[in-house]
Amino acid sequence: MREGLVPAVLGTAVTASGVFLKEKLPAVGWGVVGFGLAHVVLGAIDLVEHRRSTH
């Protein structure tokens, strides 16, 4: 499995959960969205770096 794929996929799931949570608890929901987006970005960085090191 490609390095960085797991954090990117889990970050997407956490971001989606935060979007749904925003309706009931806005402050917590935005925090969860931010946490998920951070994981998506870090996973994407790993994917790009891993691609560069193999080619």
All heavy atoms as atom14 arrays in JSON, in Angstrom:
{
  "sequence": "MREGLVPAVLGTAVTASGVFLKEKLPAVGWGVVGFGLAHVVLGAIDLVEHRRSTH",
  "atom14_mask": [
    [1, 1, 1, 1, 1, 1, 1, 1, 0, 0, 0, 0, 0, 0],
    [1, 1, 1, 1, 1, 1, 1, 1, 1, 1, 1, 0, 0, 0],
    [1, 1, 1, 1, 1, 1, 1, 1, 1, 0, 0, 0, 0, 0],
    [1, 1, 1, 1, 0, 0, 0, 0, 0, 0, 0, 0, 0, 0],
    [1, 1, 1, 1, 1, 1, 1, 1, 0, 0, 0, 0, 0, 0],
    [1, 1, 1, 1, 1, 1, 1, 0, 0, 0, 0, 0, 0, 0],
    [1, 1, 1, 1, 1, 1, 1, 0, 0, 0, 0, 0, 0, 0],
    [1, 1, 1, 1, 1, 0, 0, 0, 0, 0, 0, 0, 0, 0],
    [1, 1, 1, 1, 1, 1, 1, 0, 0, 0, 0, 0, 0, 0],
    [1, 1, 1, 1, 1, 1, 1, 1, 0, 0, 0, 0, 0, 0],
    [1, 1, 1, 1, 0, 0, 0, 0, 0, 0, 0, 0, 0, 0],
    [1, 1, 1, 1, 1, 1, 1, 0, 0, 0, 0, 0, 0, 0],
    [1, 1, 1, 1, 1, 0, 0, 0, 0, 0, 0, 0, 0, 0],
    [1, 1, 1, 1, 1, 1, 1, 0, 0, 0, 0, 0, 0, 0],
    [1, 1, 1, 1, 1, 1, 1, 0, 0, 0, 0, 0, 0, 0],
    [1, 1, 1, 1, 1, 0, 0, 0, 0, 0, 0, 0, 0, 0],
    [1, 1, 1, 1, 1, 1, 0, 0, 0, 0, 0, 0, 0, 0],
    [1, 1, 1, 1, 0, 0, 0, 0, 0, 0, 0, 0, 0, 0],
    [1, 1, 1, 1, 1, 1, 1, 0, 0, 0, 0, 0, 0, 0],
    [1, 1, 1, 1, 1, 1, 1, 1, 1, 1, 1, 0, 0, 0],
    [1, 1, 1, 1, 1, 1, 1, 1, 0, 0, 0, 0, 0, 0],
    [1, 1, 1, 1, 1, 1, 1, 1, 1, 0, 0, 0, 0, 0],
    [1, 1, 1, 1, 1, 1, 1, 1, 1, 0, 0, 0, 0, 0],
    [1, 1, 1, 1, 1, 1, 1, 1, 1, 0, 0, 0, 0, 0],
    [1, 1, 1, 1, 1, 1, 1, 1, 0, 0, 0, 0, 0, 0],
    [1, 1, 1, 1, 1, 1, 1, 0, 0, 0, 0, 0, 0, 0],
    [1, 1, 1, 1, 1, 0, 0, 0, 0, 0, 0, 0, 0, 0],
    [1, 1, 1, 1, 1, 1, 1, 0, 0, 0, 0, 0, 0, 0],
    [1, 1, 1, 1, 0, 0, 0, 0, 0, 0, 0, 0, 0, 0],
    [1, 1, 1, 1, 1, 1, 1, 1, 1, 1, 1, 1, 1, 1],
    [1, 1, 1, 1, 0, 0, 0, 0, 0, 0, 0, 0, 0, 0],
    [1, 1, 1, 1, 1, 1, 1, 0, 0, 0, 0, 0, 0, 0],
    [1, 1, 1, 1, 1, 1, 1, 0, 0, 0, 0, 0, 0, 0],
    [1, 1, 1, 1, 0, 0, 0, 0, 0, 0, 0, 0, 0, 0],
    [1, 1, 1, 1, 1, 1, 1, 1, 1, 1, 1, 0, 0, 0],
    [1, 1, 1, 1, 0, 0, 0, 0, 0, 0, 0, 0, 0, 0],
    [1, 1, 1, 1, 1, 1, 1, 1, 0, 0, 0, 0, 0, 0],
    [1, 1, 1, 1, 1, 0, 0, 0, 0, 0, 0, 0, 0, 0],
    [1, 1, 1, 1, 1, 1, 1, 1, 1, 1, 0, 0, 0, 0],
    [1, 1, 1, 1, 1, 1, 1, 0, 0, 0, 0, 0, 0, 0],
    [1, 1, 1, 1, 1, 1, 1, 0, 0, 0, 0, 0, 0, 0],
    [1, 1, 1, 1, 1, 1, 1, 1, 0, 0, 0, 0, 0, 0],
    [1, 1, 1, 1, 0, 0, 0, 0, 0, 0, 0, 0, 0, 0],
    [1, 1, 1, 1, 1, 0, 0, 0, 0, 0, 0, 0, 0, 0],
    [1, 1, 1, 1, 1, 1, 1, 1, 0, 0, 0, 0, 0, 0],
    [1, 1, 1, 1, 1, 1, 1, 1, 0, 0, 0, 0, 0, 0],
    [1, 1, 1, 1, 1, 1, 1, 1, 0, 0, 0, 0, 0, 0],
    [1, 1, 1, 1, 1, 1, 1, 0, 0, 0, 0, 0, 0, 0],
    [1, 1, 1, 1, 1, 1, 1, 1, 1, 0, 0, 0, 0, 0],
    [1, 1, 1, 1, 1, 1, 1, 1, 1, 1, 0, 0, 0, 0],
    [1, 1, 1, 1, 1, 1, 1, 1, 1, 1, 1, 0, 0, 0],
    [1, 1, 1, 1, 1, 1, 1, 1, 1, 1, 1, 0, 0, 0],
    [1, 1, 1, 1, 1, 1, 0, 0, 0, 0, 0, 0, 0, 0],
    [1, 1, 1, 1, 1, 1, 1, 0, 0, 0, 0, 0, 0, 0],
    [1, 1, 1, 1, 1, 1, 1, 1, 1, 1, 0, 0, 0, 0]
  ],
  "atom14_positions": [
    [[0.85, -1.18, 0.0], [0.0, 0.0, 0.0], [0.89, 1.24, 0.0], [1.92, 1.27, 0.66], [-0.89, -0.02, 1.23], [-1.86, 1.13, 1.28], [-3.0, 1.0, 2.64], [-4.25, 0.02, 1.85], [0.0, 0.0, 0.0], [0.0, 0.0, 0.0], [0.0, 0.0, 0.0], [0.0, 0.0, 0.0], [0.0, 0.0, 0.0], [0.0, 0.0, 0.0]],
    [[0.48, 2.24, -0.73], [1.3, 3.45, -0.88], [1.34, 4.24, 0.43], [0.34, 4.39, 1.11], [0.74, 4.32, -1.98], [0.9, 3.65, -3.34], [0.29, 4.45, -4.42], [0.89, 5.78, -4.47], [0.68, 6.64, -5.44], [-0.12, 6.32, -6.42], [1.25, 7.82, -5.42], [0.0, 0.0, 0.0], [0.0, 0.0, 0.0], [0.0, 0.0, 0.0]],
    [[2.53, 4.73, 0.73], [2.72, 5.51, 1.94], [1.95, 6.83, 1.82], [2.02, 7.51, 0.81], [4.2, 5.81, 2.11], [4.55, 6.46, 3.41], [6.04, 6.63, 3.57], [6.8, 5.94, 2.88], [6.43, 7.47, 4.39], [0.0, 0.0, 0.0], [0.0, 0.0, 0.0], [0.0, 0.0, 0.0], [0.0, 0.0, 0.0], [0.0, 0.0, 0.0]],
    [[1.19, 7.17, 2.85], [0.4, 8.39, 2.86], [-1.04, 8.18, 2.48], [-1.87, 9.06, 2.7], [0.0, 0.0, 0.0], [0.0, 0.0, 0.0], [0.0, 0.0, 0.0], [0.0, 0.0, 0.0], [0.0, 0.0, 0.0], [0.0, 0.0, 0.0], [0.0, 0.0, 0.0], [0.0, 0.0, 0.0], [0.0, 0.0, 0.0], [0.0, 0.0, 0.0]],
    [[-1.37, 7.03, 1.93], [-2.75, 6.78, 1.51], [-3.68, 6.62, 2.71], [-4.79, 7.15, 2.71], [-2.81, 5.53, 0.62], [-4.14, 5.26, -0.06], [-4.51, 6.41, -0.99], [-4.07, 3.95, -0.84], [0.0, 0.0, 0.0], [0.0, 0.0, 0.0], [0.0, 0.0, 0.0], [0.0, 0.0, 0.0], [0.0, 0.0, 0.0], [0.0, 0.0, 0.0]],
    [[-3.23, 5.93, 3.74], [-4.07, 5.71, 4.92], [-4.41, 7.02, 5.61], [-5.59, 7.29, 5.89], [-3.4, 4.7, 5.88], [-4.16, 4.61, 7.19], [-3.31, 3.34, 5.23], [0.0, 0.0, 0.0], [0.0, 0.0, 0.0], [0.0, 0.0, 0.0], [0.0, 0.0, 0.0], [0.0, 0.0, 0.0], [0.0, 0.0, 0.0], [0.0, 0.0, 0.0]],
    [[-3.44, 7.91, 5.9], [-3.82, 9.18, 6.52], [-4.75, 10.03, 5.65], [-5.65, 10.69, 6.16], [-2.49, 9.91, 6.74], [-1.44, 8.89, 6.63], [-1.99, 7.79, 5.8], [0.0, 0.0, 0.0], [0.0, 0.0, 0.0], [0.0, 0.0, 0.0], [0.0, 0.0, 0.0], [0.0, 0.0, 0.0], [0.0, 0.0, 0.0], [0.0, 0.0, 0.0]],
    [[-4.55, 9.98, 4.34], [-5.41, 10.77, 3.46], [-6.84, 10.25, 3.47], [-7.79, 11.03, 3.54], [-4.85, 10.75, 2.03], [0.0, 0.0, 0.0], [0.0, 0.0, 0.0], [0.0, 0.0, 0.0], [0.0, 0.0, 0.0], [0.0, 0.0, 0.0], [0.0, 0.0, 0.0], [0.0, 0.0, 0.0], [0.0, 0.0, 0.0], [0.0, 0.0, 0.0]],
    [[-7.01, 8.94, 3.44], [-8.36, 8.36, 3.45], [-9.03, 8.56, 4.81], [-10.21, 8.95, 4.88], [-8.3, 6.86, 3.07], [-9.63, 6.19, 3.3], [-7.85, 6.71, 1.63], [0.0, 0.0, 0.0], [0.0, 0.0, 0.0], [0.0, 0.0, 0.0], [0.0, 0.0, 0.0], [0.0, 0.0, 0.0], [0.0, 0.0, 0.0], [0.0, 0.0, 0.0]],
    [[-8.29, 8.32, 5.89], [-8.87, 8.54, 7.21], [-9.19, 10.02, 7.44], [-10.21, 10.35, 8.06], [-7.92, 8.04, 8.3], [-7.81, 6.53, 8.41], [-6.77, 6.16, 9.46], [-9.14, 5.91, 8.77], [0.0, 0.0, 0.0], [0.0, 0.0, 0.0], [0.0, 0.0, 0.0], [0.0, 0.0, 0.0], [0.0, 0.0, 0.0], [0.0, 0.0, 0.0]],
    [[-8.34, 10.9, 6.95], [-8.6, 12.33, 7.06], [-9.86, 12.73, 6.33], [-10.62, 13.58, 6.79], [0.0, 0.0, 0.0], [0.0, 0.0, 0.0], [0.0, 0.0, 0.0], [0.0, 0.0, 0.0], [0.0, 0.0, 0.0], [0.0, 0.0, 0.0], [0.0, 0.0, 0.0], [0.0, 0.0, 0.0], [0.0, 0.0, 0.0], [0.0, 0.0, 0.0]],
    [[-10.12, 12.11, 5.18], [-11.34, 12.37, 4.44], [-12.56, 11.94, 5.25], [-13.56, 12.66, 5.32], [-11.31, 11.65, 3.08], [-10.16, 12.08, 2.37], [-12.56, 11.94, 2.28], [0.0, 0.0, 0.0], [0.0, 0.0, 0.0], [0.0, 0.0, 0.0], [0.0, 0.0, 0.0], [0.0, 0.0, 0.0], [0.0, 0.0, 0.0], [0.0, 0.0, 0.0]],
    [[-12.48, 10.77, 5.88], [-13.59, 10.28, 6.7], [-13.82, 11.18, 7.92], [-14.97, 11.49, 8.27], [-13.32, 8.85, 7.14], [0.0, 0.0, 0.0], [0.0, 0.0, 0.0], [0.0, 0.0, 0.0], [0.0, 0.0, 0.0], [0.0, 0.0, 0.0], [0.0, 0.0, 0.0], [0.0, 0.0, 0.0], [0.0, 0.0, 0.0], [0.0, 0.0, 0.0]],
    [[-12.74, 11.63, 8.56], [-12.87, 12.5, 9.72], [-13.44, 13.85, 9.31], [-14.29, 14.42, 10.0], [-11.5, 12.66, 10.42], [-11.55, 13.75, 11.49], [-11.06, 11.33, 11.02], [0.0, 0.0, 0.0], [0.0, 0.0, 0.0], [0.0, 0.0, 0.0], [0.0, 0.0, 0.0], [0.0, 0.0, 0.0], [0.0, 0.0, 0.0], [0.0, 0.0, 0.0]],
    [[-13.01, 14.37, 8.16], [-13.55, 15.64, 7.66], [-15.04, 15.54, 7.4], [-15.81, 16.43, 7.79], [-12.81, 16.07, 6.38], [-11.42, 16.19, 6.67], [-13.33, 17.4, 5.87], [0.0, 0.0, 0.0], [0.0, 0.0, 0.0], [0.0, 0.0, 0.0], [0.0, 0.0, 0.0], [0.0, 0.0, 0.0], [0.0, 0.0, 0.0], [0.0, 0.0, 0.0]],
    [[-15.46, 14.45, 6.78], [-16.89, 14.25, 6.52], [-17.67, 14.16, 7.83], [-18.77, 14.72, 7.95], [-17.09, 13.0, 5.68], [0.0, 0.0, 0.0], [0.0, 0.0, 0.0], [0.0, 0.0, 0.0], [0.0, 0.0, 0.0], [0.0, 0.0, 0.0], [0.0, 0.0, 0.0], [0.0, 0.0, 0.0], [0.0, 0.0, 0.0], [0.0, 0.0, 0.0]],
    [[-17.11, 13.48, 8.82], [-17.77, 13.39, 10.12], [-17.91, 14.77, 10.76], [-18.95, 15.09, 11.34], [-16.97, 12.49, 11.06], [-16.87, 11.2, 10.54], [0.0, 0.0, 0.0], [0.0, 0.0, 0.0], [0.0, 0.0, 0.0], [0.0, 0.0, 0.0], [0.0, 0.0, 0.0], [0.0, 0.0, 0.0], [0.0, 0.0, 0.0], [0.0, 0.0, 0.0]],
    [[-16.88, 15.57, 10.64], [-16.93, 16.93, 11.2], [-17.97, 17.79, 10.52], [-18.64, 18.6, 11.17], [0.0, 0.0, 0.0], [0.0, 0.0, 0.0], [0.0, 0.0, 0.0], [0.0, 0.0, 0.0], [0.0, 0.0, 0.0], [0.0, 0.0, 0.0], [0.0, 0.0, 0.0], [0.0, 0.0, 0.0], [0.0, 0.0, 0.0], [0.0, 0.0, 0.0]],
    [[-18.14, 17.61, 9.21], [-19.15, 18.39, 8.48], [-20.54, 18.07, 9.01], [-21.37, 18.96, 9.22], [-19.05, 18.12, 6.96], [-20.25, 18.67, 6.22], [-17.77, 18.71, 6.42], [0.0, 0.0, 0.0], [0.0, 0.0, 0.0], [0.0, 0.0, 0.0], [0.0, 0.0, 0.0], [0.0, 0.0, 0.0], [0.0, 0.0, 0.0], [0.0, 0.0, 0.0]],
    [[-20.81, 16.8, 9.26], [-22.12, 16.42, 9.8], [-22.27, 16.84, 11.25], [-23.36, 17.16, 11.7], [-22.34, 14.91, 9.67], [-22.56, 14.48, 8.24], [-21.65, 13.67, 7.61], [-23.68, 14.91, 7.54], [-21.84, 13.27, 6.3], [-23.87, 14.52, 6.23], [-22.96, 13.7, 5.6], [0.0, 0.0, 0.0], [0.0, 0.0, 0.0], [0.0, 0.0, 0.0]],
    [[-21.18, 16.87, 11.99], [-21.22, 17.25, 13.4], [-21.41, 18.75, 13.58], [-21.91, 19.19, 14.62], [-19.92, 16.79, 14.07], [-19.82, 16.85, 15.58], [-20.92, 16.0, 16.21], [-18.46, 16.38, 16.04], [0.0, 0.0, 0.0], [0.0, 0.0, 0.0], [0.0, 0.0, 0.0], [0.0, 0.0, 0.0], [0.0, 0.0, 0.0], [0.0, 0.0, 0.0]],
    [[-21.02, 19.54, 12.57], [-21.13, 21.0, 12.66], [-22.55, 21.46, 12.93], [-22.75, 22.5, 13.56], [-20.67, 21.66, 11.35], [-19.22, 21.82, 11.2], [-18.85, 22.68, 10.03], [-19.78, 22.54, 8.86], [-19.39, 23.3, 7.7], [0.0, 0.0, 0.0], [0.0, 0.0, 0.0], [0.0, 0.0, 0.0], [0.0, 0.0, 0.0], [0.0, 0.0, 0.0]],
    [[-23.54, 20.73, 12.45], [-24.93, 21.16, 12.6], [-25.36, 21.15, 14.06], [-26.13, 22.01, 14.48], [-25.84, 20.26, 11.77], [-25.57, 20.39, 10.29], [-26.4, 19.42, 9.47], [-27.32, 18.8, 10.02], [-26.1, 19.29, 8.27], [0.0, 0.0, 0.0], [0.0, 0.0, 0.0], [0.0, 0.0, 0.0], [0.0, 0.0, 0.0], [0.0, 0.0, 0.0]],
    [[-24.88, 20.19, 14.85], [-25.31, 20.07, 16.25], [-24.36, 20.77, 17.21], [-24.79, 21.4, 18.17], [-25.45, 18.6, 16.63], [-26.54, 17.92, 15.85], [-26.78, 16.52, 16.32], [-27.89, 15.92, 15.45], [-28.44, 14.73, 15.99], [0.0, 0.0, 0.0], [0.0, 0.0, 0.0], [0.0, 0.0, 0.0], [0.0, 0.0, 0.0], [0.0, 0.0, 0.0]],
    [[-23.07, 20.63, 16.97], [-22.05, 21.24, 17.83], [-21.05, 21.97, 16.95], [-20.01, 21.42, 16.57], [-21.33, 20.16, 18.65], [-22.19, 19.35, 19.6], [-21.42, 18.15, 20.12], [-22.65, 20.22, 20.75], [0.0, 0.0, 0.0], [0.0, 0.0, 0.0], [0.0, 0.0, 0.0], [0.0, 0.0, 0.0], [0.0, 0.0, 0.0], [0.0, 0.0, 0.0]],
    [[-21.32, 23.22, 16.6], [-20.47, 23.93, 15.62], [-19.0, 24.01, 16.01], [-18.13, 23.76, 15.16], [-21.09, 25.32, 15.56], [-22.46, 25.18, 16.07], [-22.45, 24.03, 17.04], [0.0, 0.0, 0.0], [0.0, 0.0, 0.0], [0.0, 0.0, 0.0], [0.0, 0.0, 0.0], [0.0, 0.0, 0.0], [0.0, 0.0, 0.0], [0.0, 0.0, 0.0]],
    [[-18.69, 24.33, 17.25], [-17.29, 24.49, 17.64], [-16.54, 23.16, 17.54], [-15.42, 23.11, 17.02], [-17.19, 25.05, 19.06], [0.0, 0.0, 0.0], [0.0, 0.0, 0.0], [0.0, 0.0, 0.0], [0.0, 0.0, 0.0], [0.0, 0.0, 0.0], [0.0, 0.0, 0.0], [0.0, 0.0, 0.0], [0.0, 0.0, 0.0], [0.0, 0.0, 0.0]],
    [[-17.15, 22.11, 18.01], [-16.53, 20.79, 17.95], [-16.43, 20.33, 16.49], [-15.41, 19.77, 16.07], [-17.31, 19.77, 18.8], [-16.75, 18.37, 18.64], [-17.3, 20.18, 20.26], [0.0, 0.0, 0.0], [0.0, 0.0, 0.0], [0.0, 0.0, 0.0], [0.0, 0.0, 0.0], [0.0, 0.0, 0.0], [0.0, 0.0, 0.0], [0.0, 0.0, 0.0]],
    [[-17.48, 20.57, 15.74], [-17.49, 20.17, 14.33], [-16.38, 20.81, 13.54], [-15.7, 20.14, 12.76], [0.0, 0.0, 0.0], [0.0, 0.0, 0.0], [0.0, 0.0, 0.0], [0.0, 0.0, 0.0], [0.0, 0.0, 0.0], [0.0, 0.0, 0.0], [0.0, 0.0, 0.0], [0.0, 0.0, 0.0], [0.0, 0.0, 0.0], [0.0, 0.0, 0.0]],
    [[-16.17, 22.12, 13.73], [-15.08, 22.8, 13.01], [-13.73, 22.27, 13.44], [-12.8, 22.15, 12.63], [-15.15, 24.3, 13.23], [-16.16, 24.96, 12.35], [-17.3, 25.59, 12.75], [-16.14, 25.06, 10.92], [-17.98, 26.06, 11.65], [-17.29, 25.75, 10.52], [-15.25, 24.61, 9.94], [-17.58, 26.02, 9.19], [-15.53, 24.88, 8.61], [-16.69, 25.57, 8.25]],
    [[-13.59, 21.92, 14.71], [-12.33, 21.34, 15.18], [-12.05, 20.0, 14.52], [-10.92, 19.72, 14.1], [0.0, 0.0, 0.0], [0.0, 0.0, 0.0], [0.0, 0.0, 0.0], [0.0, 0.0, 0.0], [0.0, 0.0, 0.0], [0.0, 0.0, 0.0], [0.0, 0.0, 0.0], [0.0, 0.0, 0.0], [0.0, 0.0, 0.0], [0.0, 0.0, 0.0]],
    [[-13.09, 19.18, 14.41], [-12.94, 17.87, 13.76], [-12.64, 18.05, 12.28], [-11.81, 17.32, 11.71], [-14.2, 17.01, 14.0], [-14.15, 15.73, 13.19], [-14.36, 16.69, 15.47], [0.0, 0.0, 0.0], [0.0, 0.0, 0.0], [0.0, 0.0, 0.0], [0.0, 0.0, 0.0], [0.0, 0.0, 0.0], [0.0, 0.0, 0.0], [0.0, 0.0, 0.0]],
    [[-13.29, 19.01, 11.63], [-13.01, 19.29, 10.21], [-11.55, 19.69, 10.04], [-10.86, 19.2, 9.13], [-13.95, 20.39, 9.66], [-13.47, 20.89, 8.31], [-15.37, 19.86, 9.55], [0.0, 0.0, 0.0], [0.0, 0.0, 0.0], [0.0, 0.0, 0.0], [0.0, 0.0, 0.0], [0.0, 0.0, 0.0], [0.0, 0.0, 0.0], [0.0, 0.0, 0.0]],
    [[-11.06, 20.56, 10.88], [-9.66, 20.99, 10.8], [-8.69, 19.84, 11.01], [-7.69, 19.72, 10.31], [0.0, 0.0, 0.0], [0.0, 0.0, 0.0], [0.0, 0.0, 0.0], [0.0, 0.0, 0.0], [0.0, 0.0, 0.0], [0.0, 0.0, 0.0], [0.0, 0.0, 0.0], [0.0, 0.0, 0.0], [0.0, 0.0, 0.0], [0.0, 0.0, 0.0]],
    [[-8.99, 19.0, 11.97], [-8.15, 17.84, 12.25], [-8.12, 16.9, 11.04], [-7.07, 16.41, 10.64], [-8.7, 17.12, 13.48], [-7.81, 16.05, 14.02], [-6.63, 16.37, 14.68], [-8.16, 14.72, 13.9], [-5.82, 15.37, 15.19], [-7.36, 13.73, 14.4], [-6.19, 14.05, 15.06], [0.0, 0.0, 0.0], [0.0, 0.0, 0.0], [0.0, 0.0, 0.0]],
    [[-9.28, 16.68, 10.45], [-9.36, 15.81, 9.27], [-8.63, 16.4, 8.08], [-7.91, 15.68, 7.37], [0.0, 0.0, 0.0], [0.0, 0.0, 0.0], [0.0, 0.0, 0.0], [0.0, 0.0, 0.0], [0.0, 0.0, 0.0], [0.0, 0.0, 0.0], [0.0, 0.0, 0.0], [0.0, 0.0, 0.0], [0.0, 0.0, 0.0], [0.0, 0.0, 0.0]],
    [[-8.79, 17.69, 7.85], [-8.1, 18.34, 6.73], [-6.59, 18.3, 6.9], [-5.85, 18.15, 5.93], [-8.59, 19.78, 6.56], [-10.0, 19.93, 6.01], [-10.41, 21.4, 5.99], [-10.1, 19.33, 4.61], [0.0, 0.0, 0.0], [0.0, 0.0, 0.0], [0.0, 0.0, 0.0], [0.0, 0.0, 0.0], [0.0, 0.0, 0.0], [0.0, 0.0, 0.0]],
    [[-6.14, 18.43, 8.15], [-4.7, 18.34, 8.4], [-4.17, 16.97, 8.01], [-3.09, 16.85, 7.42], [-4.41, 18.62, 9.88], [0.0, 0.0, 0.0], [0.0, 0.0, 0.0], [0.0, 0.0, 0.0], [0.0, 0.0, 0.0], [0.0, 0.0, 0.0], [0.0, 0.0, 0.0], [0.0, 0.0, 0.0], [0.0, 0.0, 0.0], [0.0, 0.0, 0.0]],
    [[-4.93, 15.92, 8.31], [-4.5, 14.58, 7.94], [-4.52, 14.39, 6.42], [-3.65, 13.7, 5.87], [-5.38, 13.53, 8.63], [-4.93, 13.25, 10.01], [-5.21, 14.09, 11.06], [-4.18, 12.24, 10.52], [-4.68, 13.6, 12.15], [-4.04, 12.47, 11.85], [0.0, 0.0, 0.0], [0.0, 0.0, 0.0], [0.0, 0.0, 0.0], [0.0, 0.0, 0.0]],
    [[-5.49, 14.97, 5.76], [-5.54, 14.88, 4.3], [-4.3, 15.53, 3.7], [-3.64, 14.97, 2.81], [-6.83, 15.52, 3.73], [-6.77, 15.64, 2.22], [-8.06, 14.72, 4.15], [0.0, 0.0, 0.0], [0.0, 0.0, 0.0], [0.0, 0.0, 0.0], [0.0, 0.0, 0.0], [0.0, 0.0, 0.0], [0.0, 0.0, 0.0], [0.0, 0.0, 0.0]],
    [[-3.96, 16.7, 4.2], [-2.78, 17.42, 3.68], [-1.5, 16.64, 3.95], [-0.66, 16.48, 3.06], [-2.71, 18.84, 4.28], [-1.39, 19.51, 3.97], [-3.86, 19.69, 3.77], [0.0, 0.0, 0.0], [0.0, 0.0, 0.0], [0.0, 0.0, 0.0], [0.0, 0.0, 0.0], [0.0, 0.0, 0.0], [0.0, 0.0, 0.0], [0.0, 0.0, 0.0]],
    [[-1.35, 16.14, 5.17], [-0.14, 15.38, 5.5], [-0.05, 14.09, 4.68], [1.04, 13.71, 4.24], [-0.1, 15.07, 6.99], [0.11, 16.28, 7.9], [-0.03, 15.88, 9.36], [1.44, 16.92, 7.65], [0.0, 0.0, 0.0], [0.0, 0.0, 0.0], [0.0, 0.0, 0.0], [0.0, 0.0, 0.0], [0.0, 0.0, 0.0], [0.0, 0.0, 0.0]],
    [[-1.17, 13.43, 4.47], [-1.17, 12.23, 3.64], [-0.82, 12.54, 2.2], [-0.08, 11.8, 1.55], [0.0, 0.0, 0.0], [0.0, 0.0, 0.0], [0.0, 0.0, 0.0], [0.0, 0.0, 0.0], [0.0, 0.0, 0.0], [0.0, 0.0, 0.0], [0.0, 0.0, 0.0], [0.0, 0.0, 0.0], [0.0, 0.0, 0.0], [0.0, 0.0, 0.0]],
    [[-1.34, 13.66, 1.7], [-1.02, 14.06, 0.32], [0.46, 14.4, 0.18], [1.08, 14.04, -0.83], [-1.88, 15.26, -0.08], [0.0, 0.0, 0.0], [0.0, 0.0, 0.0], [0.0, 0.0, 0.0], [0.0, 0.0, 0.0], [0.0, 0.0, 0.0], [0.0, 0.0, 0.0], [0.0, 0.0, 0.0], [0.0, 0.0, 0.0], [0.0, 0.0, 0.0]],
    [[1.03, 15.03, 1.18], [2.46, 15.34, 1.14], [3.27, 14.05, 1.1], [4.23, 13.93, 0.33], [2.87, 16.21, 2.34], [2.29, 17.62, 2.18], [4.38, 16.25, 2.52], [2.44, 18.48, 3.42], [0.0, 0.0, 0.0], [0.0, 0.0, 0.0], [0.0, 0.0, 0.0], [0.0, 0.0, 0.0], [0.0, 0.0, 0.0], [0.0, 0.0, 0.0]],
    [[2.88, 13.06, 1.92], [3.58, 11.77, 1.9], [3.46, 11.1, 0.54], [4.42, 10.51, 0.04], [3.04, 10.84, 2.97], [3.58, 11.15, 4.35], [4.58, 11.9, 4.43], [3.02, 10.63, 5.34], [0.0, 0.0, 0.0], [0.0, 0.0, 0.0], [0.0, 0.0, 0.0], [0.0, 0.0, 0.0], [0.0, 0.0, 0.0], [0.0, 0.0, 0.0]],
    [[2.28, 11.16, -0.06], [2.09, 10.54, -1.37], [2.98, 11.19, -2.42], [3.6, 10.5, -3.24], [0.62, 10.64, -1.8], [-0.34, 9.68, -1.12], [-1.79, 10.07, -1.42], [-0.08, 8.26, -1.56], [0.0, 0.0, 0.0], [0.0, 0.0, 0.0], [0.0, 0.0, 0.0], [0.0, 0.0, 0.0], [0.0, 0.0, 0.0], [0.0, 0.0, 0.0]],
    [[3.07, 12.52, -2.41], [3.88, 13.24, -3.39], [5.36, 12.95, -3.16], [6.11, 12.7, -4.1], [3.59, 14.75, -3.33], [4.6, 15.54, -4.15], [2.17, 15.03, -3.82], [0.0, 0.0, 0.0], [0.0, 0.0, 0.0], [0.0, 0.0, 0.0], [0.0, 0.0, 0.0], [0.0, 0.0, 0.0], [0.0, 0.0, 0.0], [0.0, 0.0, 0.0]],
    [[5.8, 12.98, -1.91], [7.22, 12.71, -1.61], [7.59, 11.28, -1.97], [8.67, 11.03, -2.49], [7.52, 12.97, -0.14], [7.59, 14.42, 0.2], [7.95, 14.64, 1.66], [8.08, 13.66, 2.41], [8.09, 15.81, 2.03], [0.0, 0.0, 0.0], [0.0, 0.0, 0.0], [0.0, 0.0, 0.0], [0.0, 0.0, 0.0], [0.0, 0.0, 0.0]],
    [[6.7, 10.35, -1.71], [6.99, 8.95, -2.04], [7.07, 8.75, -3.55], [7.88, 7.99, -4.04], [5.91, 8.04, -1.43], [6.19, 6.59, -1.6], [7.24, 5.98, -0.94], [5.6, 5.64, -2.32], [7.26, 4.7, -1.28], [6.27, 4.47, -2.12], [0.0, 0.0, 0.0], [0.0, 0.0, 0.0], [0.0, 0.0, 0.0], [0.0, 0.0, 0.0]],
    [[6.22, 9.46, -4.29], [6.26, 9.36, -5.75], [7.58, 9.91, -6.29], [8.17, 9.36, -7.2], [5.09, 10.13, -6.36], [5.1, 10.1, -7.89], [3.98, 10.87, -8.47], [2.76, 10.11, -8.27], [1.58, 10.49, -8.72], [1.46, 11.63, -9.35], [0.51, 9.76, -8.5], [0.0, 0.0, 0.0], [0.0, 0.0, 0.0], [0.0, 0.0, 0.0]],
    [[8.03, 11.03, -5.73], [9.29, 11.62, -6.21], [10.49, 10.74, -5.91], [11.43, 10.69, -6.69], [9.52, 12.98, -5.53], [8.63, 14.06, -6.09], [9.01, 15.38, -5.49], [8.06, 16.39, -5.88], [8.01, 17.59, -5.35], [8.85, 17.92, -4.39], [7.12, 18.46, -5.75], [0.0, 0.0, 0.0], [0.0, 0.0, 0.0], [0.0, 0.0, 0.0]],
    [[10.48, 10.05, -4.78], [11.65, 9.24, -4.39], [11.74, 7.94, -5.19], [12.81, 7.36, -5.3], [11.61, 8.92, -2.89], [10.49, 8.11, -2.6], [0.0, 0.0, 0.0], [0.0, 0.0, 0.0], [0.0, 0.0, 0.0], [0.0, 0.0, 0.0], [0.0, 0.0, 0.0], [0.0, 0.0, 0.0], [0.0, 0.0, 0.0], [0.0, 0.0, 0.0]],
    [[10.63, 7.47, -5.77], [10.66, 6.23, -6.54], [10.95, 6.46, -8.0], [11.31, 5.54, -8.71], [9.34, 5.45, -6.4], [8.26, 6.27, -6.86], [9.11, 5.03, -4.97], [0.0, 0.0, 0.0], [0.0, 0.0, 0.0], [0.0, 0.0, 0.0], [0.0, 0.0, 0.0], [0.0, 0.0, 0.0], [0.0, 0.0, 0.0], [0.0, 0.0, 0.0]],
    [[10.79, 7.69, -8.49], [11.02, 7.97, -9.92], [12.29, 8.73, -10.13], [12.82, 9.47, -9.54], [9.86, 8.75, -10.52], [8.66, 7.88, -10.74], [7.77, 7.65, -9.75], [8.24, 7.19, -11.81], [6.82, 6.85, -10.21], [7.09, 6.56, -11.46], [0.0, 0.0, 0.0], [0.0, 0.0, 0.0], [0.0, 0.0, 0.0], [0.0, 0.0, 0.0]]
  ]
}
